[in-house]
Amino acid sequence: MSMLQDAKPSVRIKLAGLWASLMSCYIYGDYFGLFAAGRIQDMIAGNFGPLGPTTPGILVGVSLLMAVPALMIFGSLALPASLCRWANVVLGLFYTLIMLLTMPGAPAFYLVLGVIEVLLTAAVVVHAWRWPKV
């Protein structure tokens, strides 16, 4: 029986994979949220959950908030090492905090995804913090 060769992924690949996994959880959480009773009616009525009425400013703000993790998938691969490390540490902590602030009182499916998201962003911080030096 032959052994499979297993290449160790770089820190950059791990970080990009963590951000991609995080985005998948975000997307599924938002999608599943559409099935909550009354959610579609709230959307039709122009309500953006706890943020109140849906405004162009709210939509731009939330779009920017969600664009950053999506961009970090590529950023983790393309940014200069020092900038990449610090961007991952700072943004990983920021998105961990956001999840922790939005989880209280949330439905069970959101809590499950939220715990996974917190673990993913914490892993981003740990991997970036422990980035090997030459």
DSSP file (Angstrom, degrees, kcal/mol; ACC not computed):
  #  RESIDUE AA STRUCTURE BP1 BP2  ACC     N-H-->O    O-->H-N    N-H-->O    O-->H-N    TCO  KAPPA ALPHA  PHI   PSI    X-CA   Y-CA   Z-CA
    1    1 A M              0   0    0      0, 0.0     2,-0.2     0, 0.0     0, 0.0   0.000 360.0 360.0 360.0 128.0    0.0    0.0    0.0
    2    2 A S        -     0   0    0      1,-0.0     2,-0.3     0, 0.0     0, 0.0  -0.601 360.0-123.7 -89.6 148.8    1.5    3.3   -1.0
    3    3 A M        -     0   0    0     -2,-0.2     2,-0.3     1,-0.0    -1,-0.0  -0.657  23.7-120.1 -88.5 143.6    1.4    6.4    1.2
    4    4 A L        -     0   0    0     -2,-0.3     2,-0.4     1,-0.0    -1,-0.0  -0.660  23.3-124.1 -82.8 137.1   -0.2    9.6    0.0
    5    5 A Q        -     0   0    0     -2,-0.3     2,-0.5     1,-0.0    -1,-0.0  -0.670  26.5-163.1 -79.2 133.6    2.1   12.6   -0.1
    6    6 A D        -     0   0    0     -2,-0.4     2,-0.3     2,-0.0    -2,-0.0  -0.951   4.8-152.1-124.9 112.0    0.6   15.5    1.9
    7    7 A A        -     0   0    0     -2,-0.5    -2,-0.0     1,-0.1     0, 0.0  -0.631  21.7-121.2 -82.7 138.3    1.9   19.0    1.3
    8    8 A K        -     0   0    0     -2,-0.3     2,-0.1     1,-0.0    -1,-0.1  -0.679  30.0-127.0 -79.1 122.1    1.6   21.4    4.3
    9    9 A P        -     0   0    0      0, 0.0    -1,-0.0     0, 0.0     2,-0.0  -0.387  24.4-112.5 -70.3 148.1   -0.5   24.4    3.3
   10   10 A S     >  -     0   0    0      1,-0.1     4,-2.2    -2,-0.1     5,-0.2  -0.252  27.2-106.2 -72.0 165.4    1.0   27.9    3.8
   11   11 A V  H  > S+     0   0    0      1,-0.2     4,-2.7     2,-0.2     5,-0.2   0.892 121.8  56.4 -58.1 -39.9   -0.4   30.3    6.4
   12   12 A R  H  > S+     0   0    0      1,-0.2     4,-2.6     2,-0.2    -1,-0.2   0.909 106.9  47.4 -60.5 -43.7   -1.9   32.3    3.5
   13   13 A I  H  > S+     0   0    0      2,-0.2     4,-2.4     1,-0.2    -1,-0.2   0.911 112.5  50.0 -65.9 -41.8   -3.8   29.3    2.1
   14   14 A K  H  X S+     0   0    0     -4,-2.2     4,-2.3     2,-0.2    -2,-0.2   0.930 112.0  47.8 -61.0 -45.0   -5.1   28.5    5.6
   15   15 A L  H  X S+     0   0    0     -4,-2.7     4,-2.5     2,-0.2     5,-0.2   0.926 111.7  49.0 -63.4 -45.2   -6.3   32.1    6.1
   16   16 A A  H  X S+     0   0    0     -4,-2.6     4,-2.3     1,-0.2    -1,-0.2   0.905 112.0  50.1 -61.2 -40.7   -8.0   32.2    2.7
   17   17 A G  H  X S+     0   0    0     -4,-2.4     4,-2.4     2,-0.2    -1,-0.2   0.882 109.4  50.9 -65.1 -38.6   -9.7   28.9    3.5
   18   18 A L  H  X S+     0   0    0     -4,-2.3     4,-2.4     2,-0.2    -2,-0.2   0.921 111.4  47.2 -64.8 -43.8  -10.9   30.2    6.9
   19   19 A W  H  X S+     0   0    0     -4,-2.5     4,-2.4     2,-0.2    -2,-0.2   0.893 111.9  51.0 -65.2 -38.6  -12.3   33.4    5.3
   20   20 A A  H  X S+     0   0    0     -4,-2.3     4,-1.9     2,-0.2    -2,-0.2   0.914 111.0  48.1 -64.1 -42.0  -14.0   31.3    2.6
   21   21 A S  H  X S+     0   0    0     -4,-2.4     4,-2.1     2,-0.2    -2,-0.2   0.909 110.4  52.4 -63.2 -41.6  -15.6   29.0    5.2
   22   22 A L  H  X S+     0   0    0     -4,-2.4     4,-2.6     1,-0.2    -2,-0.2   0.921 107.7  51.1 -59.6 -45.6  -16.7   32.1    7.2
   23   23 A M  H  X S+     0   0    0     -4,-2.4     4,-2.7     1,-0.2    -1,-0.2   0.883 107.2  53.9 -61.9 -37.8  -18.4   33.5    4.1
   24   24 A S  H  X S+     0   0    0     -4,-1.9     4,-2.6     1,-0.2    -1,-0.2   0.921 109.8  47.4 -62.1 -42.9  -20.2   30.2    3.5
   25   25 A C  H  X S+     0   0    0     -4,-2.1     4,-2.7     2,-0.2    -2,-0.2   0.911 111.5  51.0 -64.7 -41.5  -21.6   30.3    7.1
   26   26 A Y  H  X S+     0   0    0     -4,-2.6     4,-2.4     2,-0.2     5,-0.2   0.940 111.8  47.3 -59.0 -47.1  -22.6   34.0    6.7
   27   27 A I  H  X S+     0   0    0     -4,-2.7     4,-2.5     1,-0.2    -2,-0.2   0.932 114.2  45.7 -63.1 -47.0  -24.5   33.2    3.4
   28   28 A Y  H  X S+     0   0    0     -4,-2.6     4,-3.2     2,-0.2     5,-0.3   0.893 111.1  53.5 -64.9 -38.5  -26.3   30.2    4.9
   29   29 A G  H  X S+     0   0    0     -4,-2.7     4,-1.8    -5,-0.2    -1,-0.2   0.925 112.3  44.0 -60.8 -44.3  -27.2   32.0    8.0
   30   30 A D  H  X S+     0   0    0     -4,-2.4     4,-0.8     2,-0.2    -2,-0.2   0.899 115.0  49.5 -67.1 -39.8  -28.8   34.8    6.0
   31   31 A Y  H >< S+     0   0    0     -4,-2.5     3,-1.2    -5,-0.2     4,-0.4   0.950 112.2  46.1 -64.2 -49.6  -30.5   32.4    3.7
   32   32 A F  H >< S+     0   0    0     -4,-3.2     3,-1.7     1,-0.3     4,-0.2   0.845 103.9  65.1 -62.4 -32.3  -31.9   30.3    6.6
   33   33 A G  H >< S+     0   0    0     -4,-1.8     3,-1.5    -5,-0.3    -1,-0.3   0.778  88.7  67.6 -60.6 -26.8  -33.0   33.5    8.3
   34   34 A L  T << S+     0   0    0     -3,-1.2     6,-0.4    -4,-0.8    -1,-0.3   0.733  93.9  59.2 -65.5 -20.7  -35.4   34.1    5.4
   35   35 A F  T <  S+     0   0    0     -3,-1.7    -1,-0.3    -4,-0.4    -2,-0.2   0.509  78.5 112.3 -87.2  -4.9  -37.4   31.1    6.6
   36   36 A A  S X  S-     0   0    0     -3,-1.5     3,-2.2    -4,-0.2     4,-0.4  -0.455  85.8 -90.6 -67.8 140.3  -38.0   32.6   10.0
   37   37 A A  T 3  S+     0   0    0      1,-0.3    -1,-0.1    -2,-0.1    -2,-0.1  -0.254 109.0   6.7 -54.6 129.2  -41.7   33.5   10.5
   38   38 A G  T 3> S+     0   0    0     -3,-0.1     4,-2.3    -4,-0.1    -1,-0.3   0.318  93.8 114.9  84.2  -8.3  -42.5   37.0    9.4
   39   39 A R  H <> S+     0   0    0     -3,-2.2     4,-2.3     1,-0.2     5,-0.2   0.925  77.2  46.3 -64.3 -45.6  -39.1   37.7    7.9
   40   40 A I  H  > S+     0   0    0     -4,-0.4     4,-2.7    -6,-0.4    -1,-0.2   0.908 112.3  51.7 -64.0 -40.6  -40.2   38.0    4.3
   41   41 A Q  H  > S+     0   0    0      1,-0.2     4,-2.2     2,-0.2    -1,-0.2   0.902 109.0  50.9 -62.2 -40.2  -43.1   40.3    5.4
   42   42 A D  H  <>S+     0   0    0     -4,-2.3     5,-3.0     2,-0.2     4,-0.5   0.913 110.3  49.4 -61.6 -42.6  -40.6   42.5    7.3
   43   43 A M  H ><5S+     0   0    0     -4,-2.3     3,-1.2     3,-0.2    -2,-0.2   0.930 111.1  48.7 -63.0 -45.0  -38.5   42.7    4.2
   44   44 A I  H 3<5S+     0   0    0     -4,-2.7    -1,-0.2     1,-0.3    -2,-0.2   0.877 109.7  53.1 -62.1 -37.1  -41.5   43.7    2.1
   45   45 A A  T 3<5S-     0   0    0     -4,-2.2    -1,-0.3    -5,-0.2    -2,-0.2   0.549 121.6-110.2 -75.8  -6.7  -42.4   46.3    4.7
   46   46 A G  T < 5 +     0   0    0     -3,-1.2     8,-3.8    -4,-0.5     2,-0.5   0.750  68.0 144.2  86.5  24.3  -38.9   47.7    4.5
   47   47 A N  B   < -A   53   0A   0     -5,-3.0     2,-0.4     6,-0.3    -1,-0.3  -0.842  37.3-161.0-100.7 133.3  -37.7   46.7    7.9
   48   48 A F    >   -     0   0    0      4,-4.3     3,-1.9    -2,-0.5     4,-0.1  -0.437  42.8-110.7-107.7  56.1  -34.0   45.6    8.3
   49   49 A G  G >  S-     0   0    0     -2,-0.4     3,-1.7     1,-0.3    -1,-0.3  -0.241  90.4  -3.4  56.4-133.0  -34.4   43.7   11.6
   50   50 A P  G 3  S+     0   0    0      0, 0.0    -1,-0.3     0, 0.0    -3,-0.0   0.644 128.3  67.4 -69.3 -13.2  -32.8   45.4   14.6
   51   51 A L  G <  S-     0   0    0     -3,-1.9    -2,-0.2     1,-0.3     7,-0.0   0.544  99.5-138.5 -84.3  -5.4  -31.4   48.2   12.4
   52   52 A G    <   +     0   0    0     -3,-1.7    -4,-4.3    -4,-0.1    -1,-0.3  -0.581  60.1  19.3  89.5-148.8  -34.9   49.5   11.7
   53   53 A P  B    S-A   47   0A   0      0, 0.0     2,-0.5     0, 0.0    -6,-0.3  -0.267  82.1-110.8 -62.8 142.6  -36.1   50.8    8.4
   54   54 A T        +     0   0    0     -8,-3.8    -2,-0.0   -11,-0.1     3,-0.0  -0.632  47.2 171.2 -74.6 121.5  -34.2   49.7    5.3
   55   55 A T     >  -     0   0    0     -2,-0.5     4,-2.4     1,-0.1     5,-0.2  -0.859  48.4-109.2-124.6 161.9  -32.4   52.7    3.9
   56   56 A P  H  > S+     0   0    0      0, 0.0     4,-2.4     0, 0.0     5,-0.2   0.888 121.1  53.9 -57.1 -37.0  -29.8   53.0    1.1
   57   57 A G  H  > S+     0   0    0      2,-0.2     4,-2.7     1,-0.2     5,-0.2   0.907 107.6  48.7 -64.4 -42.4  -27.3   53.9    3.8
   58   58 A I  H  > S+     0   0    0      2,-0.2     4,-2.8     1,-0.2     5,-0.3   0.926 112.2  49.4 -62.0 -44.8  -28.0   50.7    5.8
   59   59 A L  H  X S+     0   0    0     -4,-2.4     4,-2.1     1,-0.2    -2,-0.2   0.894 112.5  46.8 -64.5 -39.8  -27.7   48.6    2.7
   60   60 A V  H  X S+     0   0    0     -4,-2.4     4,-2.6    -5,-0.2    -1,-0.2   0.930 113.4  49.6 -65.3 -45.0  -24.4   50.2    1.7
   61   61 A G  H  X S+     0   0    0     -4,-2.7     4,-2.3     1,-0.2    -2,-0.2   0.927 113.7  43.8 -60.3 -47.0  -23.1   49.8    5.3
   62   62 A V  H  X S+     0   0    0     -4,-2.8     4,-2.1     2,-0.2    -1,-0.2   0.866 111.9  55.1 -67.8 -35.4  -24.1   46.1    5.5
   63   63 A S  H  X S+     0   0    0     -4,-2.1     4,-1.9    -5,-0.3    -2,-0.2   0.930 110.5  45.0 -61.7 -44.6  -22.7   45.5    2.0
   64   64 A L  H  X S+     0   0    0     -4,-2.6     4,-1.6     1,-0.2    -2,-0.2   0.905 110.4  54.9 -64.6 -40.8  -19.4   46.9    3.1
   65   65 A L  H  < S+     0   0    0     -4,-2.3    -1,-0.2     1,-0.2    -2,-0.2   0.885 115.2  38.9 -59.2 -39.6  -19.5   44.9    6.3
   66   66 A M  H  X S+     0   0    0     -4,-2.1     4,-1.1     1,-0.2    -1,-0.2   0.711 108.6  62.5 -85.6 -21.3  -20.0   41.7    4.3
   67   67 A A  H  X S+     0   0    0     -4,-1.9     4,-2.8    -5,-0.2     5,-0.2   0.849  92.9  65.2 -71.0 -33.1  -17.6   42.6    1.4
   68   68 A V  H  X S+     0   0    0     -4,-1.6     4,-1.9     1,-0.2    -1,-0.2   0.944 102.8  43.4 -60.4 -52.5  -14.6   42.8    3.8
   69   69 A P  H  > S+     0   0    0      0, 0.0     4,-0.7     0, 0.0    -1,-0.2   0.896 114.6  52.1 -60.6 -36.4  -14.5   39.0    4.7
   70   70 A A  H >X S+     0   0    0     -4,-1.1     3,-0.9     1,-0.2     4,-0.7   0.921 111.0  46.9 -63.2 -42.2  -15.1   38.2    1.0
   71   71 A L  H 3X S+     0   0    0     -4,-2.8     4,-3.1     1,-0.2     3,-0.3   0.787 101.4  66.4 -69.6 -26.9  -12.2   40.4    0.0
   72   72 A M  H 3X S+     0   0    0     -4,-1.9     4,-2.2    -5,-0.2    -1,-0.2   0.705  87.7  68.5 -69.6 -17.8  -10.0   38.8    2.7
   73   73 A I  H << S+     0   0    0     -3,-0.9     4,-0.4    -4,-0.7    -1,-0.2   0.970 113.8  28.8 -60.8 -51.1  -10.1   35.5    0.8
   74   74 A F  H >X S+     0   0    0     -4,-0.7     4,-1.9    -3,-0.3     3,-1.4   0.894 117.4  59.8 -74.0 -40.5   -8.1   37.1   -1.9
   75   75 A G  H 3X S+     0   0    0     -4,-3.1     4,-2.5     1,-0.3    -3,-0.2   0.855  98.7  58.3 -57.7 -35.7   -6.3   39.5    0.4
   76   76 A S  H 3< S+     0   0    0     -4,-2.2    -1,-0.3     1,-0.2    -2,-0.2   0.747 113.7  39.5 -65.9 -22.2   -4.9   36.7    2.4
   77   77 A L  H <4 S+     0   0    0     -3,-1.4    -2,-0.2    -4,-0.4    -1,-0.2   0.734 126.6  30.9 -93.9 -26.7   -3.3   35.4   -0.7
   78   78 A A  H  < S+     0   0    0     -4,-1.9    -3,-0.2   -66,-0.1    -2,-0.2   0.715  88.9  96.4-112.9 -24.7   -2.1   38.7   -2.3
   79   79 A L  S  < S-     0   0    0     -4,-2.5     6,-0.0    -5,-0.2     5,-0.0  -0.314  87.2 -90.1 -67.7 151.6   -1.3   41.3    0.4
   80   80 A P     >  -     0   0    0      0, 0.0     4,-3.3     0, 0.0     5,-0.3  -0.332  46.0-107.8 -56.9 146.1    2.3   41.8    1.5
   81   81 A A  H  > S+     0   0    0      1,-0.2     4,-2.7     2,-0.2     5,-0.2   0.849 115.5  45.6 -50.5 -48.9    3.0   39.4    4.4
   82   82 A S  H  > S+     0   0    0      2,-0.2     4,-2.2     1,-0.2    -1,-0.2   0.930 117.4  43.5 -64.8 -45.3    3.2   42.0    7.2
   83   83 A L  H  > S+     0   0    0      1,-0.2     4,-2.7     2,-0.2     5,-0.2   0.896 113.7  52.6 -65.4 -40.3    0.0   43.8    6.1
   84   84 A C  H  X S+     0   0    0     -4,-3.3     4,-2.3     2,-0.2    -2,-0.2   0.925 108.8  50.1 -60.6 -45.8   -1.7   40.5    5.5
   85   85 A R  H  X S+     0   0    0     -4,-2.7     4,-2.2    -5,-0.3    -2,-0.2   0.953 115.2  41.3 -59.1 -51.6   -0.8   39.3    9.0
   86   86 A W  H  X S+     0   0    0     -4,-2.2     4,-2.7     1,-0.2     5,-0.3   0.863 112.4  54.2 -70.0 -35.0   -2.1   42.5   10.7
   87   87 A A  H  X S+     0   0    0     -4,-2.7     4,-2.6    -5,-0.2     5,-0.4   0.914 111.1  47.2 -61.8 -41.6   -5.2   42.7    8.5
   88   88 A N  H  X S+     0   0    0     -4,-2.3     4,-2.0    -5,-0.2    -2,-0.2   0.891 113.6  47.2 -68.0 -39.9   -6.1   39.2    9.5
   89   89 A V  H  X S+     0   0    0     -4,-2.2     4,-2.1    -5,-0.2    -2,-0.2   0.967 118.5  39.7 -64.7 -52.3   -5.5   39.8   13.2
   90   90 A V  H  X S+     0   0    0     -4,-2.7     4,-2.4     1,-0.2    -2,-0.2   0.940 121.1  41.9 -65.9 -48.8   -7.5   43.0   13.3
   91   91 A L  H  X S+     0   0    0     -4,-2.6     4,-2.8    -5,-0.3     5,-0.3   0.868 112.3  55.1 -70.3 -34.8  -10.3   41.9   11.1
   92   92 A G  H  X S+     0   0    0     -4,-2.0     4,-1.7    -5,-0.4    -1,-0.2   0.925 111.6  44.3 -61.0 -44.1  -10.5   38.5   12.7
   93   93 A L  H  X S+     0   0    0     -4,-2.1     4,-2.3    -5,-0.2    -2,-0.2   0.911 113.2  52.0 -65.0 -42.3  -11.0   40.1   16.1
   94   94 A F  H  X S+     0   0    0     -4,-2.4     4,-2.2     1,-0.2    -2,-0.2   0.923 112.2  43.7 -60.9 -46.7  -13.5   42.6   14.7
   95   95 A Y  H  X S+     0   0    0     -4,-2.8     4,-1.9     2,-0.2    -1,-0.2   0.784 110.6  55.9 -75.0 -25.5  -15.7   40.0   13.1
   96   96 A T  H  X S+     0   0    0     -4,-1.7     4,-2.4    -5,-0.3    -1,-0.2   0.938 109.5  47.3 -64.5 -46.2  -15.4   37.8   16.2
   97   97 A L  H  X S+     0   0    0     -4,-2.3     4,-2.2     1,-0.2    -2,-0.2   0.910 109.1  53.5 -60.9 -44.3  -16.8   40.7   18.2
   98   98 A I  H  X S+     0   0    0     -4,-2.2     4,-1.6     1,-0.2    -1,-0.2   0.930 110.4  47.2 -58.0 -45.7  -19.6   41.4   15.7
   99   99 A M  H  X S+     0   0    0     -4,-1.9     4,-1.1     1,-0.2     3,-0.3   0.929 110.6  51.0 -63.8 -44.1  -20.7   37.7   15.9
  100  100 A L  H  < S+     0   0    0     -4,-2.4    -1,-0.2     1,-0.2    -2,-0.2   0.850 111.4  49.2 -62.4 -33.2  -20.6   37.7   19.7
  101  101 A L  H  < S+     0   0    0     -4,-2.2    -1,-0.2     1,-0.2    -2,-0.2   0.776 113.7  45.3 -76.3 -26.3  -22.7   40.9   19.8
  102  102 A T  H  < S+     0   0    0     -4,-1.6    -2,-0.2    -3,-0.3    -1,-0.2   0.546  98.3  72.7 -95.3  -6.8  -25.3   39.6   17.4
  103  103 A M    ><  +     0   0    0     -4,-1.1     3,-2.5    -3,-0.2    -1,-0.1   0.853  64.7 102.0 -80.5 -35.0  -25.8   36.1   18.9
  104  104 A P  T 3  S+     0   0    0      0, 0.0    -4,-0.0     0, 0.0    -3,-0.0  -0.265  99.0   4.9 -56.5 129.6  -27.7   36.9   22.1
  105  105 A G  T 3  S+     0   0    0      1,-0.2    -2,-0.1     6,-0.0    -3,-0.0   0.473  97.8 139.9  79.2   2.7  -31.4   36.0   21.7
  106  106 A A    <   -     0   0    0     -3,-2.5    -1,-0.2     1,-0.1    -3,-0.1  -0.367  60.2 -92.5 -77.5 157.8  -30.9   34.6   18.2
  107  107 A P     >  -     0   0    0      0, 0.0     4,-2.1     0, 0.0     3,-0.5  -0.228  41.9-102.5 -64.6 161.2  -32.6   31.5   16.9
  108  108 A A  H  > S+     0   0    0      1,-0.2     4,-2.5     2,-0.2     5,-0.2   0.870 120.1  53.6 -56.0 -43.9  -30.9   28.1   17.4
  109  109 A F  H  > S+     0   0    0      1,-0.2     4,-2.2     2,-0.2    -1,-0.2   0.887 110.3  48.5 -61.4 -37.0  -29.7   27.8   13.8
  110  110 A Y  H  > S+     0   0    0     -3,-0.5     4,-2.9     2,-0.2    -1,-0.2   0.875 109.7  51.9 -70.3 -37.6  -28.1   31.2   14.0
  111  111 A L  H  X S+     0   0    0     -4,-2.1     4,-2.6     2,-0.2     5,-0.2   0.907 109.1  50.5 -64.4 -41.6  -26.4   30.3   17.3
  112  112 A V  H  X S+     0   0    0     -4,-2.5     4,-1.9     2,-0.2    -2,-0.2   0.963 116.1  40.6 -60.6 -51.7  -25.0   27.1   15.8
  113  113 A L  H  X S+     0   0    0     -4,-2.2     4,-2.9     1,-0.2    -2,-0.2   0.882 113.1  56.6 -64.4 -36.6  -23.6   29.0   12.8
  114  114 A G  H  X S+     0   0    0     -4,-2.9     4,-2.6     2,-0.2    -2,-0.2   0.904 106.0  48.9 -62.1 -42.1  -22.5   31.9   15.1
  115  115 A V  H  X S+     0   0    0     -4,-2.6     4,-2.4     2,-0.2    -1,-0.2   0.924 112.8  48.3 -63.0 -43.2  -20.4   29.5   17.2
  116  116 A I  H  X S+     0   0    0     -4,-1.9     4,-2.5    -5,-0.2    -2,-0.2   0.921 111.5  50.1 -62.1 -43.3  -18.8   28.1   14.1
  117  117 A E  H  X S+     0   0    0     -4,-2.9     4,-2.7     2,-0.2     5,-0.2   0.891 109.6  50.4 -63.3 -40.3  -18.2   31.7   12.8
  118  118 A V  H  X S+     0   0    0     -4,-2.6     4,-2.4     2,-0.2    -1,-0.2   0.917 111.5  48.7 -63.3 -42.6  -16.6   32.7   16.1
  119  119 A L  H  X S+     0   0    0     -4,-2.4     4,-2.1     2,-0.2    -2,-0.2   0.898 112.1  49.4 -63.7 -39.9  -14.3   29.6   16.0
  120  120 A L  H  X S+     0   0    0     -4,-2.5     4,-1.9     2,-0.2    -2,-0.2   0.933 113.3  44.6 -65.5 -46.1  -13.4   30.4   12.3
  121  121 A T  H  X S+     0   0    0     -4,-2.7     4,-2.1     1,-0.2    -2,-0.2   0.861 112.5  52.5 -69.6 -33.0  -12.5   34.1   13.1
  122  122 A A  H  X S+     0   0    0     -4,-2.4     4,-2.6    -5,-0.2    -1,-0.2   0.899 108.3  51.4 -65.1 -39.0  -10.6   33.1   16.2
  123  123 A A  H  X S+     0   0    0     -4,-2.1     4,-2.8     2,-0.2     5,-0.3   0.865 106.3  55.1 -65.0 -35.6   -8.6   30.6   14.0
  124  124 A V  H  X S+     0   0    0     -4,-1.9     4,-2.5     2,-0.2     5,-0.3   0.952 110.2  45.8 -58.6 -49.0   -7.9   33.5   11.6
  125  125 A V  H  X S+     0   0    0     -4,-2.1     4,-2.9     1,-0.2    -2,-0.2   0.929 114.3  47.5 -61.6 -46.5   -6.4   35.5   14.5
  126  126 A V  H  X S+     0   0    0     -4,-2.6     4,-2.2     2,-0.2    -1,-0.2   0.935 113.9  46.1 -63.2 -47.4   -4.4   32.6   15.9
  127  127 A H  H  < S+     0   0    0     -4,-2.8    -1,-0.2     1,-0.2    -2,-0.2   0.914 116.4  45.3 -63.2 -41.9   -3.0   31.5   12.5
  128  128 A A  H >< S+     0   0    0     -4,-2.5     3,-1.3    -5,-0.3    -2,-0.2   0.912 112.7  50.6 -67.9 -41.1   -2.1   35.1   11.6
  129  129 A W  H 3< S+     0   0    0     -4,-2.9    -1,-0.2     1,-0.3    -2,-0.2   0.878 112.3  47.2 -63.0 -37.8   -0.6   35.8   15.0
  130  130 A R  T 3< S+     0   0    0     -4,-2.2    -1,-0.3    -5,-0.2    -2,-0.2   0.217  78.1 150.0 -90.4  15.4    1.6   32.7   14.8
  131  131 A W    <   -     0   0    0     -3,-1.3    -3,-0.1     1,-0.1    -4,-0.0  -0.258  53.7-111.6 -50.2 123.2    2.8   33.5   11.3
  132  132 A P        -     0   0    0      0, 0.0     2,-0.3     0, 0.0    -1,-0.1  -0.273  28.5-142.4 -62.6 144.5    6.3   32.0   11.0
  133  133 A K              0   0    0     -3,-0.1    -3,-0.0     1,-0.1     0, 0.0  -0.761 360.0 360.0-104.6 154.0    9.2   34.4   10.8
  134  134 A V              0   0    0     -2,-0.3    -1,-0.1     0, 0.0     0, 0.0   0.461 360.0 360.0 -79.5 360.0   12.3   33.8    8.7
